[in-house]
Amino acid sequence: MSIYAYLDEDLVVLFEFGRDDHPVPEDLGEVFAARLPPERFLAIVEEATDLLDADGAAPR
């Protein structure tokens, strides 16, 4: 998996992934992109942290 991120007013996350036995070979090498307002990204990270804390999950 390769991931790159940059700010362009929104947080832009580009990623690609693959493995030798990938079930959809035509997806190999394809780059996917997501755009999020920075405030929304922060809210997602805080929610995830809260859920992990609530479940008692410890870092591995």
N, C-alpha and C positions, 0 to 999 in steps of 0.2 A: 504494500500500500504506500502510495506517495500522497502527501498532503501539503498544500501551500495555502497561505491565507494572507490577505492584505486588506487595508482600509481604502474604500472609495466611497466615502460617506457611509455606506453600509460595510459590514464585515463580509468579505467575499472569501469563500472557502472553495478551493479546487482540489479534487482528489481523483485518483485512479487506483484501481485494484485489479487483482487477477491472481490466478493460480493455475497450475498445469491442468487440473481436472475441473476447471470452472464450468458450471452447467450451461452457461450461455456463451459459447466461444465468441460470438460477434460483439460481446461487450468488452472483450479483452482490449486494453489500450485506449478505451474510450475515457474521456475526461468528463467528470461530473462537476457541476457548480451549484453552490447555494449562496444566497444573499440574505443577510439578516441585519436589521438595524442593531448597532452595538448594544443598545439598552435591552433589546430582546435577547441577545446572546447572553448578556450578563444575567438576566432573569432565569434563563434556562440553566446556566451553570449553578446559580444559587439554589434553584429548585432541586437539581440533581444532588447537590451537597446536602441539602436538608433531608432528602429522601434517604440518602446513604446514612446520615447521622441517625435518623429515626429507626432505621433497620438495624442499627448497631454494627454496620459494616465497618471493618477495620481495613486500613491500607494493607496491601499484600507486598 
